[in-house]
């Protein structure tokens, strides 16, 4: 089970990073872009570390509101969930 979870997390984060990079490339060349809700969905499905890394490394979607706020909220909720899960496991 742990191997599946780790593979999923690695895959969804790699996908988030790749999609953010593709969106940045498309933005520069004025091609069709990914919808913000799809980028946020990748983050919400567990790809928030990859999304934040892409945002910082590529300087992509760093000033866009409310995108930035929504991504921050997703990261916060996921951190609370992980901390809660860890606290439950340690009890």
FIZASE-498937 format. One record per residue (C-alpha): residue number from 0; residue in one letter; chain; x, y, z. Coordinates in Angstrom, 1 decimal, padded with zeros to 4 digits. Example, Ala and Ser with C-alpha at 12.3 -4.5 7.8 and 13.67 -1.06 7.14 Angstrom:
BEGIN
0,A,A,012.3,-004.5,007.8
1,S,A,013.7,-001.1,007.1
! end
This chain:
BEGIN
0,X,A,000.0,000.0,000.0
1,X,A,002.8,002.4,000.9
2,X,A,004.5,001.7,-002.4
3,X,A,001.3,002.6,-004.3
4,X,A,000.8,005.9,-002.3
5,X,A,004.4,006.9,-002.9
6,X,A,004.1,006.1,-006.6
7,X,A,000.9,008.1,-006.8
8,X,A,002.4,011.1,-005.1
9,X,A,005.5,011.0,-007.2
10,X,A,003.4,010.7,-010.4
11,X,A,000.9,013.4,-009.6
12,X,A,003.6,015.8,-008.6
13,X,A,005.6,015.1,-011.8
14,X,A,002.4,015.6,-013.8
15,X,A,001.7,018.9,-012.0
16,X,A,005.2,020.2,-012.7
17,X,A,005.0,019.1,-016.4
18,X,A,001.6,020.7,-016.9
19,X,A,002.7,024.0,-015.3
20,X,A,005.8,023.9,-017.5
21,X,A,003.7,023.3,-020.6
22,X,A,001.4,026.1,-019.6
23,X,A,004.3,028.5,-019.2
24,X,A,005.7,027.4,-022.6
25,X,A,002.3,027.9,-024.2
26,X,A,001.9,031.4,-022.5
27,X,A,005.3,032.5,-024.0
28,X,A,004.4,031.3,-027.5
29,X,A,000.8,032.6,-027.3
30,X,A,-000.7,029.1,-027.7
31,X,A,-003.7,027.6,-026.1
32,X,A,-003.4,027.5,-022.3
33,X,A,-004.5,025.1,-019.6
34,X,A,-007.4,026.3,-017.6
35,X,A,-006.6,027.5,-014.1
36,X,A,-009.1,025.1,-012.6
37,X,A,-007.3,022.2,-014.2
38,X,A,-004.0,023.4,-012.7
39,X,A,-005.7,023.7,-009.3
40,X,A,-007.2,020.3,-009.7
41,X,A,-003.8,018.7,-010.1
42,X,A,-002.7,020.5,-007.0
43,X,A,-005.8,019.4,-005.1
44,X,A,-005.3,015.8,-006.1
45,X,A,-002.0,015.7,-004.4
46,X,A,000.3,017.6,-006.7
47,X,A,000.6,020.7,-004.6
48,X,A,004.4,020.3,-004.0
49,X,A,004.9,020.0,-007.7
50,X,A,002.7,022.9,-008.4
51,X,A,004.4,025.1,-005.9
52,X,A,007.8,024.0,-007.1
53,X,A,006.8,024.8,-010.7
54,X,A,005.4,028.1,-009.7
55,X,A,008.7,029.1,-008.0
56,X,A,011.1,027.6,-010.5
57,X,A,009.3,028.8,-013.6
58,X,A,007.9,032.0,-012.1
59,X,A,004.5,031.0,-013.4
60,X,A,001.2,032.1,-011.9
61,X,A,003.0,033.9,-009.1
62,X,A,001.0,037.2,-009.3
63,X,A,-002.3,035.8,-010.5
64,X,A,-005.2,036.3,-008.1
65,X,A,-007.3,034.4,-007.0
66,X,A,-005.1,031.5,-008.4
67,X,A,-002.4,032.2,-005.8
68,X,A,-004.8,032.3,-003.0
69,X,A,-006.6,029.1,-004.0
70,X,A,-003.2,027.2,-004.4
71,X,A,-002.2,028.5,-000.9
72,X,A,-005.5,027.2,000.5
73,X,A,-005.0,023.8,-001.1
74,X,A,-001.5,023.5,000.3
75,X,A,-002.8,024.6,003.8
76,X,A,-005.7,022.0,003.8
77,X,A,-003.3,019.3,002.6
78,X,A,-000.8,020.1,005.4
79,X,A,-003.5,020.1,008.0
80,X,A,-004.7,016.7,006.7
81,X,A,-001.2,015.2,006.7
82,X,A,-000.5,016.5,010.2
83,X,A,-003.8,015.2,011.4
84,X,A,-003.1,011.8,009.9
85,X,A,000.3,011.7,011.5
86,X,A,-001.0,012.7,014.9
87,X,A,-003.7,010.0,014.6
88,X,A,-001.0,007.4,013.7
89,X,A,001.2,008.4,016.6
90,X,A,-001.5,008.0,019.2
! end
